[in-house]
Amino acid sequence: MKPRAIGEPILTTRGLVKRFGALAAVDGVDLTVRQGELHSIIGPNGAGKTTFFNVLFGILESDAGEVQFKGERITGLSPDQIVGRGVSRSFQIISIFQELTVLENVRIAVQARSPHRFDMLSRAEALADLVEEARRIIGLVGLAGKEEVAASSLSHGDQRLLEIGIALATAPEVLLLDEPLAGLSPRERVRVTDLIQRLAERMTIVLIEHDIDRVLALSDRITVLHQGKVIAEGSPAEIQKDHQVQEAYLGGLKVSEAKRPAAQATAPLLTVERINTFYGKSHILHDVSLEVREGEVVCLLGRNGAGKTTTLSSIIGTAPPRKGAIRFRDTEIAGLAPERVGRLGIGLVPQGRRIFPNLTVMENLLIARRNSTGRWDADSVFKLFPNLDQLKSRRGEHLSGGELQMLAIARALMGNPQLLLLDEPFEGLAPAVVEGVWRALAEIRGTMTLLLVEQNADLALALGDRAYVINNGAIEHSGSSQDLLHDYDLRKRLLGI
């Protein structure tokens, strides 16, 4: 690939901040994107990447800082005004007109910047210049011959190409792409990657993407966000060598390994066999298989967007697989409603906590109580999390992030599940709070079975008995947690940059 000609700064942010309550999702971000550059933004789950795009693009209002495009302040402008200046974008979730044809989707976007957009008496299909430009863009993105196909009939990869085509129809100088490879098959990833490479020869691109290998191959420069802040910026080679970046992806908070009881041969409590799960046309999980034996802690690790949460959603029933089997003890649960899965004895601590903000701590706990038998009741969860005992009359909306996470775990325990699924229990927590939550989980390990999804590999592996690593929706590694914890090179290859 021929080196690109990089020019002067074209898009900059200075001190950009976006808060949601006490959480600073974007925390003083400075970014400089130069003309002709392909500049990627990466970071672990919850780093603030998409929120940053949404503030930059005017979808969310910033709390501080500014955005400049070609030296002009665009902070506070609406998205359509920003598009009019020359910045366009795609979205994580494909945003197209499903019932319109490919040609109609692109032609509408072309018409939006044409003088004909105010011509209410002309038929759009009769405006030859609009149709010609739309057909040119359709050919550019690789959809020639599908002009009259309804967007809803396209494959997921073709829908992604169409969405990029719609963004291109606004004639941008800077194109923002938010996870354009998410959910694509390997063949579709190649097609979209090829398009991005070709577009990078024509315009400036800012890319958010979880496929680290492709980010390293495509980018001129990479900015790394972690907990809303820029922790590194440089060339792909510099980012690969950056110790702070590796810590952000692999986990930097060290804890002693949890005490493990002597290994015992136990029957599988949960068996997942070759499941394939989709979100619409997006094929997320590809023949994923794993098992969790009674009494053990199993870690499911992987980079952002690898399919970890989708695996838990497939088990709990919120995203049932189209193919494959899931058995809990001797019961087939694939496709069962979440409430039926829960009654069988599977509990979930979801990512984002999802407690009831208008209920008190005690009310949140009592509403989750499913039966009167078992180890866990209000007294025992307050013993595990003493802070909650002091806050039992406080409403959920007034709790800190750490208190919310403790409450989410305590609420799940109140159902006395046989198997507890935990989705990113340490995400977004201060180090002192992380250690407290980790020690609580270490205390309950051995008394119940856990399937733990976690971005911080060090913390998860120090708790676990066995580990699976998922990448691009497929299991890439399985083995002992201790072996993976102590093999830094293997961990870096599977989970790092």
Residue pairs with C-beta under 8 A, 6 or more apart in sequence:
1 197
2 201
4 36
4 37
4 38
4 200
4 201
4 220
5 36
6 34
6 35
6 36
6 37
6 220
7 34
7 35
7 36
8 34
8 35
9 32
9 33
9 34
9 35
10 33
10 34
10 35
10 69
10 70
10 173
10 174
10 204
11 31
11 32
11 33
11 56
11 67
11 68
11 69
11 87
11 174
11 204
11 206
12 30
12 31
12 32
12 33
12 67
12 68
13 29
13 30
13 31
13 52
13 56
13 65
13 66
13 67
13 68
14 30
14 65
14 66
14 68
15 28
15 29
15 30
15 64
15 65
15 66
16 26
16 28
16 29
16 30
16 31
16 52
16 55
16 56
16 62
16 64
16 65
16 66
16 67
17 24
17 26
17 27
17 28
17 29
17 62
17 63
17 64
17 65
18 24
18 25
18 26
18 48
18 51
18 52
18 54
18 55
18 60
18 62
18 63
19 25
19 63
22 400
22 401
23 401
23 428
24 228
25 48
25 51
25 228
26 48
26 51
26 52
26 55
26 62
26 228
27 48
27 227
27 228
27 229
28 64
28 65
28 229
29 48
29 52
29 65
29 225
29 228
29 229
29 230
30 230
31 39
31 41
31 223
31 230
33 39
33 174
33 204
33 206
34 204
34 221
35 173
35 204
36 203
36 204
37 204
37 205
37 220
37 221
38 196
38 200
38 204
38 205
38 207
38 218
38 219
38 220
38 221
39 204
39 205
39 206
39 207
39 219
39 220
39 221
39 222
39 223
40 206
40 207
40 208
40 209
40 215
40 218
40 219
40 221
40 222
40 223
41 49
41 52
41 206
41 207
41 208
41 222
41 223
41 224
41 225
42 49
42 208
42 209
42 210
42 212
42 215
42 222
42 223
42 224
42 225
42 239
42 497
43 49
43 224
43 225
43 226
43 231
43 248
43 304
44 226
44 248
44 249
44 304
44 455
45 304
45 424
45 427
45 455
46 227
46 424
46 427
46 428
46 455
47 225
47 226
47 227
47 228
47 248
48 225
48 227
48 228
49 178
49 208
49 225
50 92
50 178
50 179
50 208
51 60
51 228
52 225
53 89
53 176
53 178
53 208
54 60
55 61
55 62
55 67
56 67
56 176
57 79
57 82
57 87
57 89
57 176
58 74
58 76
58 77
58 78
58 79
58 81
58 82
59 79
61 76
62 75
65 75
66 73
66 75
67 73
67 74
67 75
68 74
69 82
69 85
69 86
69 87
69 174
70 85
70 86
70 173
72 85
74 81
74 82
74 85
74 87
77 85
83 170
83 172
84 113
86 171
86 172
86 173
86 174
87 172
87 173
87 174
87 175
87 176
88 167
88 168
88 170
88 172
88 174
88 175
88 176
89 167
89 175
89 176
89 177
89 178
90 160
90 163
90 164
90 167
90 175
90 176
90 177
90 178
90 180
91 163
91 178
92 178
92 179
92 182
94 156
94 159
94 160
94 163
95 163
96 105
96 151
96 159
96 162
96 163
96 166
97 104
97 105
97 108
97 151
98 150
98 151
98 152
99 150
99 151
99 152
100 108
100 150
100 151
101 147
101 148
101 149
101 150
101 151
102 138
102 143
102 146
102 147
102 148
102 149
102 151
102 154
102 162
103 131
103 134
103 135
103 138
103 147
103 148
105 151
105 162
105 165
105 166
106 134
106 137
106 138
106 162
106 165
106 166
106 169
107 124
107 125
107 130
107 131
107 134
107 169
108 124
108 166
109 165
109 166
109 167
109 169
109 170
110 130
110 133
110 134
110 137
110 169
111 117
111 124
111 127
111 130
112 169
112 170
113 169
113 170
113 171
114 127
114 129
114 130
116 122
116 124
116 127
116 130
124 130
125 131
133 169
134 169
135 144
135 147
137 165
137 168
137 169
138 144
138 146
138 147
138 165
140 165
140 168
140 198
141 161
141 162
141 164
141 165
141 168
141 195
142 161
142 191
142 195
143 158
143 161
143 162
143 165
146 154
146 158
151 159
151 162
154 162
154 281
155 188
155 281
156 183
156 184
156 185
156 188
156 280
156 281
156 282
156 283
157 184
157 185
157 187
157 188
157 191
157 192
159 281
160 180
160 184
160 188
160 192
161 191
161 192
161 195
164 175
164 177
164 180
164 192
164 195
164 199
167 175
168 175
168 199
172 203
173 203
173 204
174 203
174 204
174 205
174 206
175 199
175 203
175 204
175 205
175 206
176 205
176 206
176 208
177 196
177 205
177 206
177 207
177 208
177 209
178 208
179 208
179 209
179 210
179 305
180 192
180 196
180 207
180 209
181 189
181 192
181 193
181 209
181 210
181 211
181 214
182 210
182 282
182 305
183 279
183 282
183 283
183 284
184 192
184 282
184 283
185 283
186 472
189 211
189 214
193 214
193 218
196 205
196 207
196 218
197 218
199 205
200 218
207 215
207 218
207 219
209 215
210 303
210 304
210 305
210 306
211 305
211 472
212 303
212 497
215 222
215 236
216 222
216 236
216 239
216 240
216 497
217 236
219 236
220 235
221 233
221 234
221 235
222 232
222 233
222 234
222 235
222 236
222 239
223 230
223 232
223 233
224 230
224 231
224 232
224 233
224 239
224 242
224 245
224 248
225 231
226 248
227 428
231 244
231 245
231 248
232 238
232 239
232 242
232 244
232 245
233 239
234 242
239 245
239 497
240 497
245 497
246 492
246 496
246 497
249 303
249 455
249 495
249 496
249 497
250 456
250 457
250 458
250 491
250 492
250 495
250 496
251 455
251 456
251 457
251 458
251 459
251 460
252 458
253 431
253 434
253 435
253 456
253 458
253 459
254 458
255 435
255 438
255 458
255 459
255 462
256 462
257 462
257 482
257 485
258 297
258 442
258 445
258 462
258 463
259 442
260 446
260 465
261 295
261 446
263 465
264 295
266 293
266 294
266 295
266 296
267 293
267 294
268 291
268 292
268 293
268 294
268 327
269 292
269 293
269 294
269 328
269 329
269 418
269 419
269 449
270 291
270 292
270 315
270 326
270 327
270 328
270 346
270 419
270 449
270 451
271 291
271 325
271 326
271 327
272 288
272 289
272 290
272 291
272 311
272 314
272 315
272 324
272 325
272 326
273 289
273 324
273 325
273 326
273 327
274 287
274 288
274 289
274 323
274 324
274 325
275 285
275 287
275 288
275 289
275 311
275 314
275 321
275 323
275 324
275 325
275 326
275 334
276 283
276 285
276 286
276 287
276 288
276 321
276 322
276 323
276 324
277 284
277 285
277 288
277 307
277 310
277 311
277 313
277 314
277 319
277 320
277 321
277 322
278 284
278 322
279 310
279 319
283 473
284 307
284 310
284 319
284 473
285 307
285 310
285 311
285 314
285 321
285 473
285 474
286 472
286 473
286 474
287 324
287 474
288 307
288 311
288 314
288 324
288 470
288 473
288 474
288 475
289 475
290 298
290 300
290 311
290 468
290 475
290 478
292 298
292 419
292 449
292 451
293 449
294 449
295 446
295 448
295 449
296 449
296 450
296 465
296 466
297 445
297 449
297 450
297 452
297 463
297 464
297 465
297 481
298 450
298 451
298 452
298 464
298 465
298 466
298 467
298 468
299 452
299 453
299 454
299 457
299 460
299 461
299 463
299 464
299 466
299 467
299 468
299 481
300 308
300 311
300 312
300 451
300 452
300 453
300 467
300 468
300 470
301 308
301 453
301 454
301 457
301 460
301 461
301 467
301 468
301 469
301 470
301 494
301 495
302 308
302 469
302 470
302 471
302 495
303 471
303 495
304 455
306 470
306 471
306 472
306 473
307 470
307 472
307 473
307 474
308 423
308 453
308 470
309 351
309 423
309 424
309 453
310 319
310 473
311 453
311 470
312 348
312 421
312 423
312 451
312 453
313 319
314 320
314 321
314 326
314 334
315 326
315 333
315 341
315 346
315 421
315 451
316 338
316 341
316 342
316 346
316 348
316 421
317 333
317 335
317 336
317 337
317 338
317 340
317 341
318 338
320 334
320 335
320 336
321 334
321 335
324 334
325 332
325 334
326 332
326 333
326 334
327 333
328 341
328 344
328 345
328 346
328 419
331 344
333 340
333 341
333 344
333 346
342 348
342 370
342 415
342 417
343 370
345 417
345 418
345 419
346 417
346 418
346 419
346 420
346 421
347 412
347 413
347 415
347 417
347 419
347 420
347 421
348 412
348 420
348 421
348 422
348 423
349 408
349 409
349 412
349 420
349 421
349 422
349 423
349 425
350 408
350 423
351 423
351 424
351 427
353 404
353 405
353 407
353 408
354 408
355 364
355 396
355 399
355 404
355 407
355 408
355 411
356 363
356 364
356 367
356 396
357 395
357 396
357 397
358 395
358 396
358 397
359 367
359 395
359 396
360 392
360 393
360 394
360 395
360 396
361 388
361 391
361 392
361 393
361 394
361 396
361 399
361 407
362 378
362 392
362 393
364 396
364 407
364 411
365 378
365 381
365 392
365 407
365 410
365 411
365 414
366 378
366 414
368 411
368 412
368 414
368 415
369 377
369 414
369 415
370 414
370 415
370 416
371 415
371 416
373 416
374 416
375 416
375 447
376 413
376 414
376 415
376 416
377 414
378 414
380 413
381 388
381 410
381 413
381 414
382 388
382 389
382 392
384 410
384 413
384 440
384 443
384 444
385 406
385 407
385 409
385 410
385 440
387 403
387 406
388 403
388 406
388 407
388 410
391 399
391 403
396 404
396 407
399 407
401 428
401 429
401 430
401 433
402 429
402 430
402 433
402 436
402 437
405 425
405 429
405 433
405 437
406 436
406 437
406 440
408 425
409 422
409 425
409 437
409 440
409 441
412 420
413 420
413 444
417 448
418 448
418 449
419 448
419 449
419 450
419 451
420 448
420 449
420 450
420 451
421 450
421 451
421 453
422 441
422 450
422 451
422 452
422 453
422 454
423 453
424 453
424 454
424 455
425 437
425 441
425 452
425 454
426 434
426 437
426 438
426 454
426 455
426 456
426 459
427 455
429 437
434 456
434 459
438 459
438 462
438 463
441 450
441 452
441 463
442 463
444 450
445 463
450 463
452 460
452 463
452 464
454 460
457 484
457 485
457 491
457 495
458 485
460 467
460 481
461 467
461 481
461 482
461 484
461 485
462 481
462 485
463 481
464 481
465 480
465 481
466 478
466 479
466 480
466 481
467 477
467 478
467 479
467 480
467 481
467 484
468 475
468 477
468 478
469 475
469 476
469 477
469 478
469 484
469 494
469 495
470 476
471 494
476 494
477 484
477 490
477 494
484 490
484 491
484 494
485 491
